[in-house]
Amino acid sequence: ALMVIKGGVNLEALDEQKIIFKINDLVLDEFIPEESSFEKSYNIKKEMLGDDDEFYLTISTDKTFVPAEINPNSNDERELGIQISFIYFR
């Protein structure tokens, strides 16, 4: 199968933020984006998905930020990490 993931990070808020993609418990990729937006493509082998009818795709990051803590004019108290704008799997 082909999997494509597009997303973005806020390089002004976080420096060297690591992004981790996992399928089930298998780490598919770990990277630090060099630009604010990224696009990654992966060839997924059947063995990576396991024997069950379902699998889990986990997208995580090692750093988050709260906009109100960075910008005193902001009232945004959400804890933000990465933005995923597109996932294709076929």
C-alpha positions as CSV (number, residue, x, y, z in Angstrom):
1,A,0.0,0.0,0.0
2,L,1.0,3.6,-0.4
3,M,0.6,6.0,2.5
4,V,1.1,9.8,2.1
5,I,1.0,12.2,5.0
6,K,1.1,16.0,4.7
7,G,1.3,18.4,7.6
8,G,3.0,21.2,9.3
9,V,4.7,22.5,12.4
10,N,5.3,26.0,13.8
11,L,9.0,26.5,13.6
12,E,8.8,29.9,15.3
13,A,7.2,28.4,18.4
14,L,9.3,25.2,18.6
15,D,12.8,24.4,17.6
16,E,13.8,20.9,16.5
17,Q,10.5,19.4,17.1
18,K,10.5,15.6,16.4
19,I,7.6,13.9,14.6
20,I,7.0,10.2,15.0
21,F,4.8,8.0,12.8
22,K,4.0,4.4,14.0
23,I,1.9,1.6,12.6
24,N,0.8,-0.5,15.5
25,D,4.0,-0.6,17.6
26,L,6.4,-0.4,14.7
27,V,8.1,3.0,14.3
28,L,7.7,3.9,10.6
29,D,9.6,7.2,10.7
30,E,11.1,9.8,13.1
31,F,12.2,13.1,11.7
32,I,12.7,16.8,12.5
33,P,11.1,19.0,9.8
34,E,13.4,21.5,8.2
35,E,10.5,23.6,6.9
36,S,7.1,24.5,8.3
37,S,5.3,22.1,6.0
38,F,6.2,18.5,5.2
39,E,5.0,15.7,3.0
40,K,6.1,12.1,3.5
41,S,5.3,9.0,1.4
42,Y,5.8,5.4,2.5
43,N,5.4,2.0,0.9
44,I,3.6,-0.1,3.5
45,K,4.1,-3.9,3.4
46,K,1.3,-6.3,4.4
47,E,3.5,-7.6,7.2
48,M,3.7,-4.2,8.8
49,L,-0.1,-4.1,9.3
50,G,-0.2,-7.3,11.3
51,D,-2.8,-10.2,11.1
52,D,-5.8,-8.3,12.5
53,D,-8.5,-6.7,10.4
54,E,-7.5,-3.3,11.9
55,F,-4.2,-1.5,12.5
56,Y,-3.3,1.7,14.4
57,L,-1.6,4.7,12.9
58,T,-0.1,6.9,15.6
59,I,1.2,10.4,14.9
60,S,3.0,12.0,17.8
61,T,5.5,14.7,18.6
62,D,8.1,15.3,21.4
63,K,7.2,19.0,21.9
64,T,4.1,21.1,22.2
65,F,3.4,24.7,22.9
66,V,0.6,27.0,24.2
67,P,0.2,30.1,22.0
68,A,-0.8,32.3,25.0
69,E,2.5,31.5,26.7
70,I,4.5,32.6,23.6
71,N,2.4,35.7,22.6
72,P,1.1,37.9,25.3
73,N,-1.7,39.2,22.9
74,S,-3.1,35.7,22.5
75,N,-5.9,34.2,24.5
76,D,-5.3,30.7,22.9
77,E,-4.7,28.3,25.8
78,R,-4.7,25.1,23.6
79,E,-1.7,22.9,23.7
80,L,-0.6,22.5,20.1
81,G,1.9,20.2,18.4
82,I,1.6,19.4,14.8
83,Q,-1.0,19.9,12.1
84,I,-2.0,17.0,9.8
85,S,-3.8,18.3,6.7
86,F,-3.9,15.1,4.5
87,I,-3.6,11.3,4.9
88,Y,-3.8,9.0,1.9
89,F,-3.7,5.2,2.3
90,R,-4.4,2.8,-0.5
